[in-house]
Amino acid sequence: MPSALPIADPAPADGLLPSSVTDGWSERDFGVYVHVPFCRVRCGYCDFNTYTAGEVRGVKQSDYAGQAIAEIHRAGEILAATGADPRPATTVFFGGGTPTLLPVAQLAQLLSAVRDGWGLAPDAEVTTEANPDSVTAESLHELAAAGFTRVSFGMQSAVPHVLATLERTHDPARVPLVVQWARAAGLQVSLDLIYGTPGESLDDWRASLEMALAQHPDHLSAYALIVETGTKMARQIARGEIAQPDDDLQADMYELADALLTEAGYDWYELSNWATDAGHRSRHNLAYWTGQDWWGVGPGAHSHVGGVRWWNVKHPAAYAERIAAGVSPAAGRETLDAATRRMETVLLSSRVSDGLPISELDLPGRGSIAGLIADGLVDGRAALGGLVVLTLAGRLLADAVVRRLLGD
């Protein structure tokens, strides 16, 4: 089952936010995340808040869009009651789960609710995740007509035995087809890959990268497989049925990805993300990494507005019950103090190629920079310009770099 929610203060039943969230309101972007918690099959490595049909007894998938729309309407009321001026969403991201298991008509209704409740910026980025076997040429055209601008396909691998270990159900030969359909519909395309799967060789990974690059996506994400406690894969490893991912091999795979992507004209802009140019970066995810505001809709969705973070109840049945009762679905929340916000700024901004301003660091953190440059982990020229930018070696050791920047 999905991992537990954080422990924090209870959220008020009315969902109202402190007036402090409006401080600097107009200086931050506003995004909306819509969580669709349904999957056809639960993959053995997955720790996300997702459910198959057999895990949501008593809850109808067909009712979900109406429940999420009700939360969107309530969110607008909460922000108005807080004194926040209307601010259009600059990004909307439908994640999951598999959002495209919902009919396009329902996804369009959800997007219309965002447009009606908050408005959409003229150049808003509107993304949906999708599995290659969950879309058709027609559905992608319908998504574009509804206002979606971008689709992120969960390709994961081009190698059948790797997909089998991950329990992914799509045929890798379908990936070129869905990319072609998405482009014909006028959608930007991102491909998501996973590396370090038990049994995956460096040659397997090269084959996946080469197939992905052959599709000329606008954006590509490559994530190291992390075996999460409580997942089926963790149990398989504990029983000795499959091997634990190899850290050294994963590092080699990351270096190979960066080399091939750079050679193909992609620039890294975040540890696990590359784009053909700045205009094709995921603006929604950048908002997370740069501390902007976003409202998360749906079971288990997280939100952040003006230094206040909260998260919804996880199970679709509990979420539906709260929505039906007219109370906030939030399960808990926390108000970030100055020290926590500084720590998060260091943690997140150091991940991106635009860099972390050295001015954000305290004296011990600034004092660590010379050593990090000497160790080849931080770019010296960027540091002279006032920014901490990780080198390739620094990206591989990003957690250790952050600890030193925080003086730990």
C-alpha positions as CSV (number, residue, x, y, z in Angstrom):
1,M,0.0,0.0,0.0
2,P,1.1,3.6,-0.4
3,S,3.3,5.2,2.2
4,A,1.9,7.0,5.2
5,L,1.2,10.7,5.2
6,P,3.5,13.0,7.2
7,I,2.8,13.7,10.9
8,A,1.8,17.4,11.5
9,D,-1.0,19.5,12.9
10,P,-4.6,18.7,12.1
11,A,-6.1,20.7,9.3
12,P,-9.3,22.7,10.1
13,A,-12.5,21.3,8.8
14,D,-13.3,24.4,6.9
15,G,-9.8,24.4,5.2
16,L,-9.3,28.1,5.9
17,L,-5.7,29.4,5.6
18,P,-3.9,32.0,7.7
19,S,-3.9,35.5,6.3
20,S,0.0,35.3,6.1
21,V,-0.3,33.2,2.9
22,T,-1.1,36.4,1.0
23,D,2.3,37.9,1.8
24,G,4.1,38.2,-1.5
25,W,1.1,36.7,-3.2
26,S,1.5,38.5,-6.5
27,E,5.2,37.7,-6.7
28,R,4.7,34.0,-6.9
29,D,3.3,31.8,-9.7
30,F,0.3,29.6,-8.9
31,G,-0.1,26.1,-10.2
32,V,-2.7,23.3,-9.8
33,Y,-2.0,19.6,-9.4
34,V,-4.8,17.2,-10.0
35,H,-4.2,13.7,-8.6
36,V,-6.0,10.8,-10.4
37,P,-5.4,7.9,-8.1
38,F,-6.5,5.0,-10.4
39,C,-4.3,2.5,-12.2
40,R,-5.2,-0.6,-14.2
41,V,-2.3,-2.6,-12.6
42,R,-0.2,-1.8,-9.6
43,C,3.5,-1.9,-10.5
44,G,5.7,-3.8,-8.0
45,Y,8.0,-0.8,-7.5
46,C,5.4,1.9,-7.1
47,D,4.9,3.7,-3.8
48,F,2.5,6.4,-5.1
49,N,-1.0,6.9,-3.8
50,T,-2.7,4.8,-6.4
51,Y,-5.3,2.1,-6.4
52,T,-6.6,-0.6,-8.7
53,A,-10.3,-1.4,-9.1
54,G,-10.1,-4.1,-6.4
55,E,-8.6,-1.7,-3.9
56,V,-11.4,0.9,-4.0
57,R,-14.5,-1.0,-3.1
58,G,-17.4,1.3,-2.4
59,V,-16.0,4.1,-4.6
60,K,-16.8,4.5,-8.2
61,Q,-14.1,5.8,-10.5
62,S,-16.8,7.4,-12.6
63,D,-17.7,9.7,-9.6
64,Y,-14.2,11.0,-9.1
65,A,-14.3,13.9,-11.5
66,G,-17.3,15.4,-9.7
67,Q,-15.6,15.1,-6.3
68,A,-12.4,16.7,-7.5
69,I,-14.4,19.5,-9.2
70,A,-16.2,20.1,-5.8
71,E,-12.7,20.5,-4.2
72,I,-11.7,23.0,-6.8
73,H,-14.7,25.1,-6.2
74,R,-14.2,24.9,-2.5
75,A,-10.5,25.9,-2.9
76,G,-11.5,29.1,-4.7
77,E,-13.8,30.0,-1.8
78,I,-11.0,29.3,0.7
79,L,-8.6,31.6,-1.1
80,A,-11.2,34.3,-1.5
81,A,-12.0,34.1,2.2
82,T,-8.3,34.4,3.0
83,G,-8.2,37.7,1.1
84,A,-6.1,36.4,-1.8
85,D,-6.8,38.3,-5.1
86,P,-7.8,36.1,-8.1
87,R,-4.6,34.8,-9.7
88,P,-4.7,32.6,-12.8
89,A,-2.9,29.2,-12.9
90,T,0.2,29.3,-14.9
91,T,0.5,25.5,-14.9
92,V,-1.9,22.6,-14.4
93,F,-0.6,19.0,-14.0
94,F,-2.7,15.8,-14.0
95,G,-0.7,13.1,-12.4
96,G,-1.4,9.7,-10.8
97,G,-2.0,7.0,-11.1
98,T,-3.0,7.1,-14.7
99,P,-5.0,10.2,-15.4
100,T,-5.9,9.0,-18.9
101,L,-7.9,6.1,-17.5
102,L,-10.6,8.7,-17.0
103,P,-12.6,9.6,-20.1
104,V,-11.3,12.7,-21.9
105,A,-14.6,14.3,-21.3
106,Q,-14.0,14.1,-17.5
107,L,-10.4,15.4,-17.8
108,A,-11.8,18.3,-19.9
109,Q,-14.4,19.0,-17.2
110,L,-11.7,19.1,-14.5
111,L,-9.6,21.5,-16.6
112,S,-12.7,23.7,-17.2
113,A,-13.3,23.8,-13.4
114,V,-9.7,25.1,-12.9
115,R,-10.3,27.6,-15.7
116,D,-13.6,28.7,-14.1
117,G,-12.3,28.8,-10.5
118,W,-9.0,30.4,-11.0
119,G,-8.5,31.2,-14.6
120,L,-5.7,30.1,-16.8
121,A,-2.8,32.3,-17.9
122,P,-2.7,32.9,-21.7
123,D,0.4,30.7,-22.0
124,A,-0.5,28.2,-19.3
125,E,1.3,24.8,-19.4
126,V,-1.3,22.0,-19.1
127,T,0.2,18.5,-18.8
128,T,-1.2,15.0,-18.3
129,E,0.7,11.9,-17.5
130,A,-0.2,8.9,-19.6
131,N,0.8,5.3,-20.2
132,P,1.5,4.4,-23.8
133,D,-1.4,1.9,-23.7
134,S,-3.9,4.3,-22.2
135,V,-4.3,6.7,-25.2
136,T,-5.4,6.7,-28.8
137,A,-4.8,9.1,-31.6
138,E,-8.4,10.3,-31.1
139,S,-8.1,10.8,-27.3
140,L,-4.9,12.8,-27.8
141,H,-6.6,15.1,-30.3
142,E,-9.5,15.5,-27.8
143,L,-7.1,16.4,-25.0
144,A,-5.5,19.1,-27.2
145,A,-8.9,20.5,-28.1
146,A,-9.8,20.6,-24.4
147,G,-6.7,22.8,-23.7
148,F,-4.0,20.4,-22.8
149,T,-0.6,21.4,-24.2
150,R,1.7,18.6,-23.0
151,V,1.7,14.9,-22.4
152,S,4.2,12.9,-20.4
153,F,4.4,9.3,-21.4
154,G,5.6,6.6,-18.9
155,M,8.0,4.8,-21.2
156,Q,10.3,3.6,-18.4
157,S,12.3,1.2,-20.7
158,A,12.5,-0.1,-24.2
159,V,13.7,-3.6,-23.0
160,P,11.0,-6.2,-22.5
161,H,12.6,-8.0,-19.6
162,V,13.1,-4.7,-17.7
163,L,9.5,-3.7,-18.3
164,A,8.5,-7.2,-17.0
165,T,10.5,-6.7,-13.8
166,L,8.8,-3.3,-13.3
167,E,5.5,-4.9,-14.1
168,R,4.7,-2.4,-16.8
169,T,2.1,-3.6,-19.2
170,H,2.7,-1.7,-22.4
171,D,4.5,-2.9,-25.5
172,P,7.6,-0.8,-26.0
173,A,6.9,-0.8,-29.7
174,R,3.9,1.4,-29.0
175,V,6.0,4.3,-27.8
176,P,6.9,5.7,-31.3
177,L,3.3,5.4,-32.3
178,V,1.9,7.4,-29.3
179,V,4.6,10.1,-29.7
180,Q,3.6,10.4,-33.4
181,W,0.0,10.8,-32.4
182,A,0.7,13.4,-29.7
183,R,2.8,15.4,-32.1
184,A,0.0,15.2,-34.7
185,A,-2.4,16.6,-32.1
186,G,0.0,19.5,-31.4
187,L,1.0,18.4,-28.0
188,Q,4.5,18.8,-26.5
189,V,6.0,15.4,-25.6
190,S,8.0,14.2,-22.6
191,L,9.2,10.7,-22.0
192,D,9.9,9.3,-18.5
193,L,12.5,6.6,-18.0
194,I,13.6,4.5,-15.0
195,Y,17.1,3.1,-14.7
196,G,18.7,0.7,-12.3
197,T,16.0,-2.0,-12.4
198,P,17.2,-5.3,-11.1
199,G,18.6,-7.3,-14.0
200,E,19.1,-4.2,-16.2
201,S,22.5,-3.9,-17.8
202,L,24.3,-0.8,-19.0
203,D,23.6,-2.0,-22.6
204,D,19.9,-2.4,-21.8
205,W,19.9,1.2,-20.5
206,R,21.7,2.4,-23.6
207,A,19.0,0.8,-25.8
208,S,16.3,2.6,-23.8
209,L,18.0,5.9,-24.1
210,E,18.6,5.5,-27.8
211,M,15.0,4.5,-28.5
212,A,13.8,7.5,-26.5
213,L,16.1,9.9,-28.3
214,A,15.0,8.5,-31.7
215,Q,11.5,9.9,-30.9
216,H,13.0,13.4,-30.5
217,P,10.9,14.3,-27.4
218,D,10.8,17.9,-26.2
219,H,11.7,16.7,-22.7
220,L,13.1,13.6,-21.0
221,S,13.1,12.5,-17.4
222,A,15.4,9.7,-16.1
223,Y,14.9,8.5,-12.5
224,A,17.0,6.1,-10.6
225,L,14.9,3.2,-9.3
226,I,14.4,3.5,-5.5
227,V,13.1,0.5,-3.7
228,E,10.5,1.8,-1.3
229,T,9.7,-0.1,1.9
230,G,6.4,-1.9,1.8
231,T,6.3,-2.4,-2.0
232,K,6.1,-5.8,-3.7
233,M,9.6,-5.2,-5.1
234,A,11.0,-4.7,-1.7
235,R,9.5,-8.0,-0.6
236,Q,11.0,-9.7,-3.7
237,I,14.4,-8.4,-2.9
238,A,14.1,-9.4,0.8
239,R,13.2,-13.0,-0.4
240,G,16.2,-13.1,-2.7
241,E,14.0,-13.3,-5.8
242,I,15.6,-10.3,-7.5
243,A,18.8,-8.3,-6.8
244,Q,19.0,-5.0,-5.0
245,P,19.8,-2.2,-7.4
246,D,23.5,-1.5,-7.6
247,D,24.5,2.1,-6.7
248,D,27.7,2.1,-8.8
249,L,25.8,0.8,-11.8
250,Q,23.1,3.4,-11.4
251,A,25.9,6.1,-11.3
252,D,27.3,4.7,-14.6
253,M,23.8,4.8,-16.0
254,Y,23.3,8.4,-15.0
255,E,26.6,9.4,-16.6
256,L,25.7,7.6,-19.8
257,A,22.3,9.3,-19.9
258,D,23.8,12.7,-19.4
259,A,26.4,12.0,-22.1
260,L,24.0,10.8,-24.7
261,L,21.4,13.5,-24.0
262,T,24.0,16.3,-24.1
263,E,25.3,14.9,-27.4
264,A,21.8,14.9,-28.8
265,G,21.3,18.6,-27.8
266,Y,19.5,18.3,-24.5
267,D,20.4,20.4,-21.5
268,W,20.0,19.2,-18.0
269,Y,18.0,21.7,-15.9
270,E,17.3,19.5,-12.8
271,L,19.0,16.4,-11.5
272,S,16.7,14.0,-13.4
273,N,15.4,16.2,-16.2
274,W,16.6,17.4,-19.6
275,A,14.9,19.5,-22.3
276,T,15.7,20.6,-25.8
277,D,15.6,24.2,-24.7
278,A,14.4,26.4,-21.8
279,G,10.9,26.7,-23.4
280,H,10.4,22.9,-23.0
281,R,11.3,22.6,-19.4
282,S,8.5,21.4,-17.1
283,R,7.3,24.7,-15.7
284,H,5.1,22.9,-13.2
285,N,7.9,20.9,-11.7
286,L,10.1,24.0,-11.7
287,A,7.5,25.7,-9.5
288,Y,8.0,23.0,-6.9
289,W,11.7,23.4,-6.9
290,T,11.6,27.2,-6.7
291,G,9.0,27.5,-3.9
292,Q,6.1,28.8,-5.9
293,D,2.4,28.2,-4.8
294,W,0.3,25.2,-5.9
295,W,-3.0,23.7,-4.9
296,G,-3.2,19.9,-4.9
297,V,-6.5,18.3,-5.7
298,G,-7.5,14.7,-5.0
299,P,-6.7,11.9,-2.5
300,G,-3.3,12.3,-0.9
301,A,-2.5,15.5,-3.0
302,H,-0.1,18.0,-1.4
303,S,-0.4,21.7,-1.6
304,H,1.8,24.7,-0.7
305,V,0.6,28.3,-0.5
306,G,2.7,31.1,1.1
307,G,4.7,28.9,3.4
308,V,1.7,26.7,4.5
309,R,1.8,23.1,3.3
310,W,-1.1,20.6,3.7
311,W,-2.1,17.2,2.3
312,N,-5.4,15.5,1.7
313,V,-6.6,12.2,3.1
314,K,-5.2,9.4,1.1
315,H,-7.9,6.8,0.4
316,P,-10.5,7.7,-2.3
317,A,-13.3,6.5,0.0
318,A,-12.2,8.9,2.8
319,Y,-11.8,11.7,0.2
320,A,-15.2,11.1,-1.2
321,E,-16.8,11.0,2.3
322,R,-15.3,14.4,3.2
323,I,-16.3,16.0,-0.1
324,A,-19.8,14.7,0.3
325,A,-19.9,16.2,3.8
326,G,-18.8,19.6,2.6
327,V,-15.6,19.6,4.7
328,S,-12.0,20.1,3.7
329,P,-10.3,16.8,2.6
330,A,-7.1,18.0,4.2
331,A,-5.7,15.5,6.7
332,G,-2.9,17.7,8.1
333,R,-0.8,20.8,7.6
334,E,2.2,22.6,8.7
335,T,3.4,26.2,8.6
336,L,7.0,26.4,7.6
337,D,9.3,28.5,9.9
338,A,12.2,30.5,8.5
339,A,14.7,27.8,9.2
340,T,12.7,25.2,7.4
341,R,12.1,27.4,4.4
342,R,15.8,28.2,4.2
343,M,16.7,24.5,4.4
344,E,14.2,23.7,1.6
345,T,15.5,26.5,-0.5
346,V,19.0,25.0,-0.3
347,L,17.7,21.5,-0.9
348,L,15.6,22.3,-3.9
349,S,17.4,25.2,-5.6
350,S,20.7,23.3,-5.6
351,R,19.0,20.6,-7.8
352,V,18.5,23.0,-10.7
353,S,21.0,24.2,-13.3
354,D,19.9,27.8,-12.7
355,G,21.6,27.4,-9.4
356,L,21.2,28.3,-5.7
357,P,22.1,31.9,-4.8
358,I,25.0,31.9,-2.4
359,S,23.2,34.7,-0.5
360,E,20.7,32.1,0.6
361,L,23.4,30.3,2.6
362,D,24.4,31.0,6.2
363,L,28.1,31.6,7.0
364,P,29.0,27.9,7.5
365,G,27.3,27.1,4.2
366,R,29.2,29.8,2.4
367,G,32.4,28.6,4.0
368,S,31.9,25.1,2.5
369,I,31.9,26.3,-1.1
370,A,35.7,26.5,-1.6
371,G,36.0,22.9,-0.5
372,L,33.2,21.8,-2.8
373,I,34.8,23.5,-5.7
374,A,38.1,21.8,-4.8
375,D,36.4,18.5,-4.7
376,G,34.9,19.0,-8.2
377,L,31.3,19.1,-6.9
378,V,30.5,22.7,-7.5
379,D,31.2,24.8,-10.6
380,G,33.8,27.4,-9.7
381,R,32.9,29.9,-12.4
382,A,29.3,29.9,-11.4
383,A,30.3,30.4,-7.8
384,L,32.2,33.5,-8.7
385,G,29.0,34.8,-10.2
386,G,27.2,34.2,-6.9
387,L,25.5,30.8,-7.7
388,V,26.0,27.2,-6.5
389,V,25.7,25.0,-9.6
390,L,26.5,21.3,-9.4
391,T,29.0,19.7,-11.7
392,L,28.2,16.2,-13.1
393,A,30.1,14.7,-10.1
394,G,28.1,17.0,-7.8
395,R,24.8,15.8,-9.3
396,L,25.8,12.2,-8.5
397,L,26.5,13.3,-4.9
398,A,23.8,15.9,-4.5
399,D,22.7,14.8,-1.1
400,A,26.2,15.0,0.3
401,V,26.6,18.5,-1.2
402,V,23.4,19.7,0.4
403,R,24.5,18.4,3.8
404,R,27.7,20.4,3.5
405,L,25.9,23.5,2.3
406,L,23.6,23.2,5.4
407,G,26.6,22.8,7.6
408,D,25.7,19.2,8.6
